[in-house]
Amino acid sequence: MDVSTCRAGCTSLLKTLLDKLVRRADLWLEAKIPWLKRAQRLVDLPRYAAPPVQVPALDDFQRFSYSIHAQDLQELHDKCPKGPLSKVFHWISHNDASAFVKQIIITGSGLAFTIASNPLDFIADPITVAYSIFGYSLIFTVLFWFQIFLFCYRNFGIQRLMKSVSREYMGGMSFVNCSQPEMFDEVQVVAQGAKVLGKKKYEVPQFTGLDVHSLVASMTHRRTKVFDIDVARTLLLFSASVYERDDEMVQKASEIVEESEERAIEFLKKSEEKILNFAAQWGVRYAAISDCASIGGSYAGVYYSDPEKLKDGEQPWICVVVKGTGPFNFEEWLIDASASKEDAGDWLTGSCHRG
């Protein structure tokens, strides 16, 4: 046996031993660290890529909507402080920590006022009093730890990591929709839902002249309620899609709208690029209509039928969609968890939620 053959045999044997050792190590790690196998499955996930869609040119309503939207941002931006000292005080009073403390004070004072104005509730309604005291204590304790999580999420790279994973595997979808991004490819679902929305399902009796019977019929007519699964699924897709707006682009638009409204509109269009892609893919139109007095928070938009694609006998339709609480917007979670009571008024006794 020559030296080269011996060397090749030893190398092959050593490689075999190393492969067995690595397999045994993998089995041991999977047994000792269960999440390692789940992490491996995440790496092996199929990558989702949204189908390319040619977004049509904006129609008159969309152009008007973007113009009004830019004006709303201008008004909101004008309310922001301008001077350096004012900006510092504005930041102190509007960051998550101060909002948390302020909400505790508001809720605590409201709770104290309710208990002080109704001291007999400890005897008459002890369950409600105990829930108010211990329930809100538990809620704000959870919110405190949630605030700490959000601080780590934003400042220790977790947010960038999640965005990177979403771009790689989920088509860049937001946290709300990243678990099932392929649902937005359900073109036939929206087509069926839009067809149902465009149908005339009922006729409302019209009041003509001085005919008392037609007046009573028009006032007492009840519309038949119809549940349609395609409409429900379509509305689900519409509601989920509005969470795909890029709030950073909206913030940039608010910063430059004073200098150039046209550039601000371009940023607004870019912020809603995914939503406009979805609308084009589904064969409908979309436009944002209101920022709900906040920049980059909750907002409202509308989906509506494309006039160029309406067939004979189909009616135009419009659907209002609203983006609610963002999963990582702490101020919106505070609003959801707070309860501010006011006097119910002259006709009702007690207190009611201010809203």
N, C-alpha and C positions, 0 to 999 in steps of 0.2 A: 504494500500500500504506500503510495507516494504521499508527500507532505500536503499537496493541494487537496487530494481526496479526503485526507484526515481532517484538514481544516474545514472543508465544506460539511463533513459529517458532524463535527463538533458545533459548527454554527447552526446547522439545522436542529440539532438536539437542544441547544441553548434557546433557540427561538421558540421551540415547542414548549419547553419548560416555562419560559416567560409568558407565553399565551395562556397556559393553564393557570399560572399565578395571577395574571390579570383577571381572568374569568372568576377565579375564586374570590379575589378582592372585590370584584363587582357584586357578586352574590352576597358577600358579607356586608358590604355597604348598603345594598338594597334592603337587607334584613334589619340592619341596625338603624338606618336613616330612611324611613318610608318616603319622605318628601323628595328624595333624590330621584326615585323612579318617576314621580309626577313631573319633576323638572325636566327629565329626559324626554317625556312625552310632549312637554311644551315646546322643546327644541325641534321635535319631529313633526310639529303641527304643519298641515298644508298651508301654504301662503295664499291669502285671499287678495285678489287684485280686482278693483272695480272696473267694469267694462268701459271702454272709452266712449264718450258721448259728445256729440257736437251740440253745444248750447246755442239755441237760436238767438237772434238779435232781440233786444229788449223791445217790448211793445210800449204803447203810450202810457198805459197805467203803471208799468214798472218804472219807466223814466220819471213819471210824476211822483211815485212812491219814494224813489231814491232821493229826489230833490227835497221832498218834505222830511225825509229821514235825516238828511244832512242839516236841515234847518233846526230840527229837534236837537241834534247833537250840538249845534251852535249855541242854542239856548242853555242846554245843560252845562256846556263848557264855560259859558259866561258866568254861571253861578259858582264856579270853582274859584278859590282864592288865587290872587295874582302875586302878591308880595311874598318874599321869602319867609317872613315871620308868620304871615297868615297861612302859608303852606305847611309850616311846622305844626301850628295849632290844629289845622285841618287834619293832618296825618295823625296827630295824637288822639283826636276825637273820633276818627273814623277807622282806625285799625281794628283788627279782630279782638285784641285784648280789651280795649276801651269799650267796644261794642258789647262784649261779654259782661263787663262790670256794669255798664249802663243798663243792660237788660235785666241783670240780677236786681239792681236797685228798683227799676220800674215794676218788675213782677213782685218783688218782696214788699214794696210799699203798697201795691194794690192788694196783695194778700193780707197785709197787716190792717189796711183800712177795712177790708171785708170782715175780718174777725172782730175788729174793734166796734164796728157798727152793728154787728149781730153777735154779741157775746154768748147768747143762749144757744148758738149753733153747736157748741161743745156738747150740749145735752140733747138738743133736738135732732141734730144731724151729725153725729160724731164721725161717721164714715166719710162724708164729704170733707170735713175739716182735716181728718187724718190723711186723706188722699192729697189734699191741697198742700199740706206741710211736707209730708214724706215723698209724695210723688214728684213735686217740683224740685225737691232736694236731689232726688235720684236723677232727674232729667238734666239738671245743670251740672251734676257731677260727671255724667256721661259726656256732656258737651265740653267740659273742661279738658278731659282726656282726648276728645276728638280735636280740640284746638291744638293740643300738643302734637298730635299726629299730623295735622295739617302743616304745622311749622316744620316738622321733619320732612314732610312730603315735598314742600316747596324749596327747602334750603339744603337738603342733603342728597340731591340727585334722583330722588324717587320719581318725581314728575318727569324728568327727562328720560329716565329709564322706561317708564310706562309709555311715553310717546314713541320712543324708539321701537319698543316691542309692538306697539299698535301699527306703526308704519311698516314693520317687517312682516307681520302675520295677519293683521286685521284691516288692511287697507287704509290705515290712518284714522279709523273711527274713534270717537270719543269713548270715555269709560262707560257711558250709558249703553252704547250700542256695540261695543267691541266683542261681546260674547257671541253675537250672531250677525255679522255684517252682511251676509249673503241674503238676508231678508229684504234688503232694498232692491234686489234684482227681480222681485216678484212683479214683473210688468203686467202680467195677465190679471193679477189680483186688483191692481189699481184700475186697469181697463174695465173690468167687470163692475167695480165699485163706482167708477165715474159714469158708466152707462146707467146704473140704477139711480144715481144722483140726478141724472139728466132726464129722468122720466117724470111724467106728471101722474102722481099716484092718487090724487084726490082733486075734487072740484069743490071750491067754496061757493055756496050760494051767494049770488050778488043781490044787493039791495037796489031795486029799480023804482024810481018814482015815489009815490005815496002808498005803495002796496004794503000794508001792515004785515001780511003773512011773510013776504020776502024779507022784511026787516027783522022779524022774529027768527026766521030761518038762518039769516046771516049771522045773528048774534048768538044763537044757541047751537050752531053747527059744531060738531066735534070731529076733529081730524082723526082718521084711523091711524093708529100707531103701528108701524111695520118695522120689524127687526130683520135686517139682511146681513148675513155673515160677511159678504164681500165688502159691504159698506163699513162694517166694523173693522175688518182687517185693513181697509184703505185708510180709515181714520187713525188706526194704530200707527201705520207707516208715516202718515203726515205728522202726527204728534212726536214720533221718535226722531224724525229727520231734523226738526228745529234745534235739537241739541248739538248739531254738527256745525253750528256757526263758530267761526274763529273770533273769540272775544278780543284777542290781541290786535287784530286788524281793526276792529271797531274802536278800540282805544286810540290807535294811530289816526284813524279818521277824525276823531273828536279833537285831536291835537293840531291838525292842519286845516280843519274846516274853515277857520278864520282867514287863513292865507289863500286857500284855493278850494272852492266848493267842488270843482271838477275832480281834483285829486282825491278829495274826501269820498266822493261817490265811487271812484275806482277802488279805494280801500274797502268800502262797504260791499261792492260787488265781489271783491276777492274774499271777504269774510264769509260770504254766503255761496261760494263757488260750489261746494259739495251739494248744497240744497238745490241750487239751480241745475246741477247735473242730474240729481234725482228727478226733478220736475221734467226735464227734457227727456229723460229715459222713460218716464211714465206717460208722456204725452200731455202733460198739464202745464200750468203756469204757476209761478210763485212770486210773492213780493212781501217784504217786511213792511209793517205799517206803524209800529210804535215801539219805543224802547222802555216804556213803562217807568219813566222818570229815573232811569238808572243807565249808566254806561257799562256795557258788558255784563249785565245781569239778566233778569227776566225781560222778555220782549214778546211781541205778538206779530204774527204774519198771516198771510192768507194764501191758500191754494185755490185756483179757480180754473174753469174750463178754458181751453184754448179755442178762441173763436174760429180759427182757421180749420179746426178739426171736428167741429160740431156737424153731425149728420142731420138729415131731414127728420124732423119730429123730436129731436133732442133739445132739451131746454138748457140754457146756461146755468151754472151753479157756482157757488163760492163757499169756502170752508175756512173759518177762522181757527188758527192754531196758536197756542200760547206755550212758551217755554217756562216751566216752573222752576223749582229748586234745583240748582246745580249740585252735583254730589260733593264738590270741593269748595263751595261758596259758604263760608261760615256764617256770614250775616244773614243769609237766607234761611239757614237752619235755625238761627236764633229767632227769627220772626215766626217760623213754624212752631217753635217750642214755647213761645211766650204767650201769656194771657194777660191782657190789660183790660180791666173792668171799668165800666162807667155806670152812672145811674141810668136806669131803664127809661126814665121819663115820667110824665104826668099820668099816662094811661096804664103803665105797668109798674109793679112793685119790685124792689130788689135791684140787682145789677145785671149787666149783660156784657158780653165780650165786645171790645171796641173794634176788633178786626185789624 
